[in-house]
Amino acid sequence: MSRRWTARLALAAGVAAVVVLVVFAGLGSLVLMGVGWAGLVLTAAGGWWLLTHTGWVRALAGMLVIAAPLGVLVLYASAGLLWVVLVSVGLWALAVSAGRAALVDDSAPIMAERLVRPAEHPFLIMNPRSGGGKVGKFRLAERARAKGAEVVVLDPAERQDVAELARRAVREGADLLGVAGGDGTQALVAGVAAEHDIPFMVIGAGTRNHFAMDLGLDREDPSTGLEALDDAVELRIDLGYLSGGETAGRETTGGETTGAEAAGGEAVDRSVERVFINNASFGVYAEVVQSPAYRDDKARTILEMLPDLLTHQSGAVLSVRAGSLTVEGPQAVLVSNNPYARGDSAGLGRRQRLDSGELGVLCVGVGNAAEATELLLRGGQGRGLTAATAREVVVEADAPVIPVGVDGEALTLPTPVRCRLAPGALRVRVPRHRPGVPHVAPPMDWRRVRSLALTMGRVAAGHGTG
């Protein structure tokens, strides 16, 4: 279906959603909408109180989160109008979904690529524990060796420095470095590849494989990534770097820490620049994952720590400078290697490009239930969320040292922490034939949908102005 007809479907479904309410509920449709909004507000407020309080207040908030939507449904059912609401909500969901799909621009520029010859001495590092054992499940080591690659499979019982393994391979003549493992291990080896300006290869054998997804690789079958050894194209992408302390940004070693995933322990900062291929997080998330109790009981640890962290009774108070923008006191900060798509900032799932030359910055600062409710009802937009782009981001704090999550690894860095972007620093080899980066639907914009549905129709009919 063309974008024009998808936009028309969105308009038709939106109008139908309103018509169903008015025709079958009459003047009561206004009451239905009011009750629904009240239920959403109470649920959002209850969720905020649940996260920021303990004891009996948390218990009451939990009851409110459950009782508010149930109460709304009971009122609708008692009035005999539950089916009207469900049909109207379904039509509205269809309208929003179709509208966002219509706004996706399939002609958006993609990352430039060039054909390359196969590497002569590829060197791959594989973590057998990543992704629940994908290296063994897909026989990645055997398949890579059959294609002529030298493969080192990490020993889960031994602490190994993957960055040093990569450097030694380069000294011995490797002309391509690759990793089958999680994003943290990939970042360490990518830093070495960028340092020596040799190609880097990604095999999505981790759990989430965000980096592989943004490169357009097949995450369901990581063995397809090995095709980059035979039939590859090369991309030039950006790399993020971060460092802490007053000398931040002055020294670059690209791998003084050992990947926590590969080494089996927490990475330790040595006050030098560290590469990140996905993102660096500060604030609530970074504080929680630093807790020793987090590994044993994630849910309980989060519930115990969130009240004090969200209300700034514990944890460092942050200040963020991104270009000319300054954000004071956010509870959570995410600095990403290229910005996340606007329609996917909540899921932090996709970046359409990795070569834009800018860092993405997301700051979340919610001070009360009203701001939390606004953030929820506006679909992740509101006073509590600040989104920006910059070439450099500085995170300061009222503490000399702060926790940082770097591509899923827990670090501790001295403040201020400086994040910078190195445009085109990494050469990445990917299979010539791959699924590609999925387009992310942007946030709903009814004005643009209406213009798309009507204006394109006039142009197609020969009445456009050119």
N, C-alpha and C positions, 0 to 999 in steps of 0.2 A: 504493500500500500504506500502511495506517495505521501510525502510530508503534508501536502495540501489536503489530501483526503483524511489523513490522520488528525490534522487540526480541525477539520470540519466535524469529525466524529467526536472530538473533545467538546466542541461547542454544543453539539446536539445532545450529548450525554449530560452536560452541565445544565442545559435548559430543561431536559427531561427530569432531572433530579428535583428541580424547583417545582415543576409542574405537578409531579406526583404528590409532593407535600401539599400544595395549594388545593388541588382538586379533591384529594381524599381526606385531608384534614381541615380544610377551610381556614377560618381564622385561628383555629387551634394550631396551625403550622407554626405560627410565631411562638406559641407557648412551647411546642415541641423543640424548636431550635433553642429557645432560652434554657429549657431544662437540660438539653444536651451540652450546651456550653457550660452551664453551672457544674455539671458532672465532671467535665474535663478539667475545669479550674480546680475543683476540690481534689480530684485525683492527683493533679500535678503538685498542688500545695502539700498534700499528704505525702507524696513521694519525697519532696524536699525535707519535710520535717522528719521523715523516716531516716534519711541519710545524715541529718545534722543533729539528732538528739539520741539519747539513750534512755533506758528505763521505761517508765510508764508512758512518757511522751511518745517514744518510738512505738510502743505497743498500740497506743491510740491512733497514731499516724498510719500504722499498718492496717488497722481496722478500717480507717477512712479510705485508704487506697482500694480496699476490696468492696466496702459498702457503697461508695459513691457510684461507680458504674452499675452495680447490681440494682441499686435504688432507681436509677434512671430507667433501666430495662423493665423493672416491675411497674413503674408509672406508665410507660408506654403500653405494656401488655394489659394493664387494668383499663386503659382507655380504648383498648381494641385497635390500637394503631401501631403495634410493634412491626407488623409486616410492611406498613407504609414507610416507617423509618429505615428498615433494613433495605428495602428496594431503593429508597432515595440515597442512602449511604453507598450502596453498591454502584449506582449510576454515577455518583460524585467521584468515587474512587476510579471508575473507568475514565471519567472525564480528565482527572488529574494525570492518570497514567498515560492516556493518549496524548494529552497536551505536552507533557514532558518529552514523550517520544518524538513528537512533531518538531520540537525545538532542537533535537540533535542534528548537528550539521555534519553529514557524512563527508562533505568536501573539505573538512578542516585539515590543515597540513599535517603530515606525519613526519616522524624523524627520518632524516636523510640516511640512506644506506648505500654502500658500495660493495661490489663483488670483490672477493679476495681469494687468493690461493690457499690451500690447506697448509696449516702449520707443519714444520718439519720435525720439531721436537716438543710436542705438547706435554704439559705436566699437570696432572689433576690430583687434587686432595679430596678425599671422600670421608665423610663422618658416618659410620655405620649406625649411630644412634638417632640420627636426624629423621624426623617424620615418621617415627615408629618403625624404623628399619627399612626405609625405601631403597637404600643402597643394595642390601641383600635381596629384597623382594624383586627388584627389577634387574638384578645381575649387572649393575652398572659398572663395577670394576672389570669384570670379565669382558663386557662389550667394549669398554674403552680401550682395554689392552689389545683387543682384536683389531682395533682401528689404528694401532701404533702408538698409543699414548702411554706415557709412564704414569703409573697410578700409585699413590700412597694412601692406604686405608688406615685411618687413625685408630690407635689402640685405646678403647674406652677406659682401660685401667691405668693408663699412663698420661701424665700431663705433658702436652706437646704444644710448642709454639708454632702455630700455622704460618704466621708471617715469616718466621725464620726459615721454615721449610721452603716457603716460596722463594725467599731470597737466595737460599742455597741452590735451588733449582735454576734460577736465572744465572747464577755464577757458573753453573755447569752446562749452560747452553740452551736452556728452555726458551722457546720463542712464543709460548702461549701458556698462560696460567688459568686453571679452572677449578671450580669448587662444586662438589655435590654435598650440600649441607644447608644449614640455616642462614638467615640473612646476616647474623653477626659474624660468622666465619667468612662468608662471602665478602663482607666489608673489609676485613683485615687483609685478605689476599688481593682484593681490588686495589687497595692502597699501594701494595707492592707493585702491581702491574702498572698503575699510573705513574709511580715513581720511576720506573724503568721504560715507560712508554712502549710496553708490549701488550698484545691483546689479552683480554680477560673473557672467560667463558663461564656461563651460568648453567648449572644443572639443578632444576627445582626439586631437590630431594628433602627440603625442610618441611615444616608443618604448615605454614601459611604461604610461604613463597611469594610475598608481596613484590619483591624485586623482579622475580621471574614473570609475574603477571604483567607488570608494567613494561616489560620488554616484549610482551606478546607471545611468551612461550606457553607450551602445553603443560599445565600443572597436574593434570590427571595421569600422564605417563611421562615421568622425567627422563626416560631413556631416549625420547625423541630429541632432547637437547644435545645428545651426542652427535647428531647429524651435523652440528657446527664444525666437527672435525673434518668432514668431507666436503660439504656443500654449504658454504657460509657466506653471509654478508656481514659487513662491519658497520657499527654505529659509533658515533662520537657522542658521549653523554657527559653530563656534569657530575661532579662529586662534591659532597658536603664535607667540611672539616670543622672540628671544634676543639677548643683548647681552653684551659682554665688558668686563672691567676693573672698577676700583673704583666707577665711576659707572654700572655696568650697570643698566639699567632706568629711568634717570632721564630719558633723552632719547629721543624717538620721532620718527623722520622717515619710516619705512616705505619706504625705497627709495633710500638713498644709494649703493648698489652697483649695478652693471650686471650683468644676467644673463650668466653665462659663455656660455650657449648662444647668446644673441642677439648678444653682443659679440665672440664668437670668442676670448675670453681668460679668464684666471682672475679670479674676482671678488676684490676687495680690500676688506678691512674698514676702516671708518672709525669704529669704536667707537660705533656707534649701534644702535638696535634693528632687527633684521632679521626679516621674516615667514617662517615656514615653514608650508606647508599639509600636508606629510606628516611629515617627521621631521628631526631633527638627530642626526648620529652623531659619536662621539668614540672615540679609541683606535685600534685596529689598522686598521680600514677607512679612517678619515680620514687616518692616517699614510701608508698605501699610495697612496691616490689623489693625495696631494700630491707624490709623487715624479715628477720630470720624465720618468723612464724608463717610467712606467706607461702612458702613451698609446701608446708604440711597441711595447712587449712586456709585456702585462698578466701573463701566466702566469709568465714568468721573474722579473719584478719582485716578484710576490707571494711566490714561493718563496725569493727572496733575502732579502726583508725580514722574513718571518714569524718565523724563529727568534729573532732579537733582540727583536722586538716582543712575542712571546708570553711570553718569559722575562724581560721588563723590562730587557734589557741595552741597549735603545735606546728612544727615545720617552718621553713624559712618563708618570709614575705618577699615576693619577687618583684622586680621591676624590669620591664623589657623595652629595649630600644631597637626598632627596626626602621632604618632610614630616618625619616623625619617624625615617625610615629613613636610615641611613648605610652606604654600601658602600665599602670601602677596596680600592684596587688592582685594579679590574676591567680586563681587557684591552680590552673593547669595551663601549660604552654607546650605547643608542639611546633618544632622547626623542622621542615621537611626539605629534602633534596628535590626541588621543584614543587610547585603547589599542587595540592590535591584538587580534583575536579569539584566545582562549586556544589554540584548536586550530590556529592558523596563525602562531604566533610565529616558527617557523623560516623559513617562506617570506616573512614580513612582507608578506603579500599583501592582507589585507582588514581594514577596520574596519567593524563593523556600524553604528556611529553616528559622527557628527561633531559631536554636540551634547551630549555627556555632561558637559561642563564640567571635564574632567580630562585631564591629560597622561598618556600611557603611558610607563613606564620599564622598559627591559630592560637588565640588566647581566650580562655574561658574564665570569666569572673562573675559569679552569681552571688549576690549579697543577701537575698531574702527569697521568700516563697513567691512573691510577685514576679521577680525577675526569672525565677526558675519556670514559672507558669508561662510567661511570655516566650521564653526560649522553646518550650515544648509546643505551644500552640502555633507558633510561627515557623515550625519545621526547622529548628536549628538556627533561626535568625532572630536577632534582637539585641538588646543592650548587653546581654551577658556574653556575647561572642564577638570577637574582633578578628577579622581575617585581613591579611596583608601580604605583600611580597617585598623582598629586599635582597640586596647582594650580601649584606652583612647584618647579623643580629647579635646584640649583646644582652645577656641575662645577668642582672645584678641581684643581690640579695642582702638581707640584714644578718647574714651568717657567713663566716669565712669559707665554709665548705658546704656544698649542696649535692644531693643525689641527682643522677641523670640516667635516663634510660636511653641507650644508644643501640638502635636496631635490635631491641629485645634484650640487651645485656645491661646489667646493673653496674654503674660506675659511680665514683665519688670524685668531684672536681672542685678545686679552689675557685672562688669567685674573684672577679667577674668571669663568666663563661662566654667566650666569643665563638660564634658560628659564622662561617664564611662559605662561599661557593666558588669552586674552580670550574669555570665553563669549559666543556669539551675535554676534561682532563683524562677521561677513561675511554679506551677503545674496547668495545664489546663485540665479540663474535656470537652471532645467533644463526640458527638454521635459516636458509633462504625461504623454505616453505614452513610456515608456522601459523597458528591461529590468528595472531595479531592482537593489538590492544583494543579491548572493547570500548565503544563510545559510551560515556557516562551521560545520562539525561540530565540537563540543567534544571535548576529550580523552576517551578511553575510560574509562568508569566502570562496572565490572561490577555493582556494587551497585545503581546507579541503573537499569541496563538490566533487571536481574532484577525490581526493584520495578515498573518500567514494564510489563513483560510480564505480571506476575501481578496487581498491584493494579488496573490499568485493566481487566483482564478481569473481575474481581469486580464493579467498579463498573458495567461495561456490562451485567452479568448481573442487576443490581438488588440486589447485596449490599453496595454501598458504604455507608459510614457518613455520607456527605455531606461 
